[in-house]
């Protein structure tokens, strides 16, 4: 079976989304529907930035702030 590049990238993005969602929930508690929607609509770059900010963010809102 051959997997296309787009399919692989989509799968990786979904996995990254799932991990970030779990990490955010563990750190900040249950996520609101708004936060879950924001994660679902995030680009790969936004997910990566969020994952980096999670390490130092004092609040959930600072994970998603634009700089």
C-alpha positions in Angstrom: 0.0 0.0 0.0 1.3 3.4 -0.9 0.5 6.4 1.2 0.5 9.8 -0.5 2.5 12.7 0.9 -0.6 14.7 1.7 -2.2 11.8 3.6 1.0 11.4 5.6 1.2 15.1 6.4 -2.5 15.1 7.4 -1.9 12.2 9.7 1.1 13.8 11.3 -0.8 17.0 11.9 -3.7 15.2 13.5 -1.3 13.3 15.8 0.4 16.6 16.7 -2.9 18.2 17.4 -4.0 15.3 19.6 -0.7 15.4 21.7 -0.9 19.2 22.1 -4.6 19.0 23.2 -3.7 16.4 25.8 -0.8 18.4 27.1 -2.9 21.6 27.3 -5.6 19.7 29.2 -3.1 18.2 31.6 -1.5 21.6 32.3 -4.6 23.8 32.4 -7.5 21.5 33.0 -10.5 20.8 30.7 -10.4 22.8 27.5 -13.4 24.9 26.4 -15.1 24.2 23.1 -13.6 27.4 21.8 -10.1 26.2 22.6 -10.7 22.8 21.0 -12.0 24.6 17.9 -9.0 26.8 17.7 -6.7 23.7 17.9 -8.7 22.0 15.1 -8.4 25.0 12.8 -4.7 25.7 13.6 -2.0 25.4 10.9 1.0 23.1 11.5 3.0 26.2 12.3 0.5 27.4 14.9 0.5 24.0 16.5 4.3 24.0 16.7 4.3 27.5 18.2 1.7 26.5 20.7 3.7 23.4 21.7 6.8 25.6 22.3 4.9 28.2 24.3 3.2 25.6 26.4 6.5 24.9 28.1 6.7 28.4 29.7 3.1 29.7 29.5 1.6 30.8 32.8 -2.0 30.7 31.4 -3.8 29.0 28.5 -4.4 32.3 26.7 -0.6 33.0 26.5 -0.1 29.8 24.6 -2.2 31.3 21.7 -1.1 35.0 21.9 0.1 36.6 18.7 3.6 38.0 19.1 
